[in-house]
Amino acid sequence: MKAHYLVWFLVVGWWVSVWGQGQDVMVGLERADSLHGPWVAVPIEAGMLHGGRVNAGRVTNDQGFYRLRGELVAAPTPSPSPSPSPTPAPVLPVFDGVTVPGGVQAAWFGSGWMNGFVITRHEVSGAKWAPVRAWAVANGYDIGAGSFAGDDFPVGGITWHDAVKWCNALSEWSGLSPAYEVDGAVYRSGVRDDVAMVGGTGWRLPSEREWEWAARGATLSGGFTYAGSNDAGAVAWYDQNAGSAQRVGTKVANELGLHDMSGNVAEWCFDLATVGMTPRRFRGGAYGTLGELSVRSTRRGEQPAAVVNIWMGLRLAKWN
């Protein structure tokens, strides 16, 4: 009898092992007094599995007939790896534009009529720069990344070329006609000194005259030394009270409600510093410029258009 159930055990065990390849197999031993059953599960003391195959084992009672019962156990379905979250599409930012009235302007360049225009209340912040640049890069522009300490901080570290191409990208994305062209085409890439301002409905850099007219309050001017006050510390972040750029709009606004026209980051203007030369004008001074004189509304600055300076930023304008 013992030899009989051992042979049965080995043959059936080999069959279960082969049949269950690639899957988990749960195997048990059953005993009956006759081949017709009933079959009852019998505990196995040792030797059931060996080298990954079902093998003969030793049981407590060797009287009767024995057989193996095998069940395929479905392998657990692996949890699917979470799909990476899609990168959200950039959202077109909204700018708070202030209408600057026209009037007779008296400035360093003499008196003259100034047409009205729109200028943004704040310097361009990181939260507004980043999505426009992302859209621009995806649509054929080459624009430097710039730098900013957070969403509410002004962008800096941009060249004049970055600034005007960014303005064009914002205009295109907004469905407006871009202001800048090279060789009769929208200026999107490269470093060119022959950029032409062609009008249109889009955003652009202010001219020096526009910038100063707005900084001094236009027709609402109080005649202040700085943009909105005779106290530089009330309206400006500069080297005496800041070692880096600060959140936009945290100083007192000028007569038109414009913030940071004095200090924080300097602001590119469209104008050439000297006709036929590459330096471009900037205005307003910055946290990195020296002394109160540097943040006066009348103070002029210039810098090569292709040079990156950490405290160079921008403010937007457009025609009414």
SULNORSUL-V121495 format. One record per backbone hydrogen bond with DSSP energy under -0.5 kcal/mol. NH is the residue of the N-H (numbers start at 1). CO is the residue of the C=O. E is the energy in kcal/mol with one decimal. If there is no record, write none. Layout:
nh/co/e
NH/CO/E
NH/CO/E
This chain:
nh/co/e
5/1/-2.1
6/2/-1.6
7/3/-2.1
8/4/-2.1
9/5/-2.1
10/6/-2.5
11/7/-2.6
12/8/-2.3
13/9/-2.3
14/10/-2.4
15/11/-2.0
16/12/-2.3
17/13/-2.1
18/14/-2.3
19/15/-2.7
20/16/-1.8
21/18/-1.7
23/20/-2.2
24/73/-0.9
26/71/-3.3
27/25/-0.6
28/69/-2.6
29/42/-0.6
30/67/-3.1
31/40/-3.0
32/65/-2.5
37/34/-1.8
40/31/-2.6
42/29/-3.1
45/58/-2.4
46/58/-0.7
50/53/-2.5
53/50/-1.7
55/48/-2.7
58/46/-1.4
60/43/-0.5
64/62/-0.5
65/32/-3.4
67/30/-2.3
69/28/-3.3
70/68/-0.5
71/26/-2.5
73/24/-3.5
74/72/-0.6
97/95/-1.2
98/119/-3.4
100/98/-0.5
100/117/-3.4
101/99/-0.6
103/114/-2.0
105/103/-0.5
105/112/-3.8
107/105/-0.6
107/110/-0.7
110/107/-2.3
112/105/-1.5
114/103/-3.3
115/113/-0.5
117/100/-1.7
118/318/-3.0
119/98/-2.4
120/316/-2.2
121/96/-2.8
124/314/-2.5
126/150/-0.7
126/153/-2.4
127/151/-2.2
128/125/-0.8
129/125/-2.7
130/126/-2.4
132/128/-1.0
133/129/-2.5
134/130/-2.5
135/131/-2.3
136/132/-2.7
137/133/-3.0
138/134/-1.7
139/135/-0.5
139/136/-1.4
140/137/-1.0
141/136/-2.4
142/188/-1.9
143/141/-0.6
147/156/-2.1
153/150/-1.6
154/246/-0.8
155/124/-2.5
156/147/-2.6
157/309/-1.3
158/309/-0.5
158/312/-1.2
160/305/-2.0
161/305/-1.0
163/159/-2.0
164/160/-2.2
165/161/-2.2
166/162/-2.4
167/163/-2.0
168/164/-2.0
169/165/-2.5
170/166/-2.6
171/167/-2.2
172/168/-2.8
173/169/-2.8
174/170/-1.8
175/172/-1.4
176/171/-3.1
179/203/-0.6
181/196/-2.4
182/185/-2.8
185/182/-1.7
187/180/-1.9
188/186/-0.8
192/190/-0.7
196/181/-2.9
198/179/-3.0
198/196/-0.7
202/177/-1.8
204/317/-2.5
206/315/-0.6
211/207/-2.8
212/208/-2.5
213/209/-2.3
214/210/-2.4
215/211/-2.7
216/212/-2.2
217/214/-1.5
218/213/-2.3
220/217/-2.5
221/218/-1.5
226/229/-2.2
228/226/-1.9
229/226/-0.8
232/230/-0.7
234/231/-1.2
235/231/-0.8
235/232/-0.8
236/232/-2.3
238/236/-0.6
239/289/-1.3
241/238/-1.9
242/238/-1.6
248/152/-2.8
250/247/-0.9
252/234/-2.1
254/258/-2.1
257/254/-1.9
259/121/-2.4
263/261/-0.5
263/284/-3.4
264/237/-2.8
265/263/-1.0
266/311/-2.4
267/283/-2.5
268/313/-2.0
269/281/-2.7
270/206/-1.8
273/279/-3.0
274/279/-0.5
277/274/-2.4
280/303/-2.8
281/271/-2.5
282/301/-2.3
283/267/-2.2
284/299/-0.6
287/264/-2.7
289/286/-1.5
294/290/-0.6
294/291/-1.0
295/292/-1.4
296/293/-1.2
297/225/-2.1
299/296/-1.1
301/282/-1.7
303/280/-2.0
305/278/-0.6
307/304/-1.5
309/307/-0.5
312/309/-2.1
313/266/-3.4
313/311/-0.6
317/204/-2.7
318/118/-2.0
320/116/-0.6
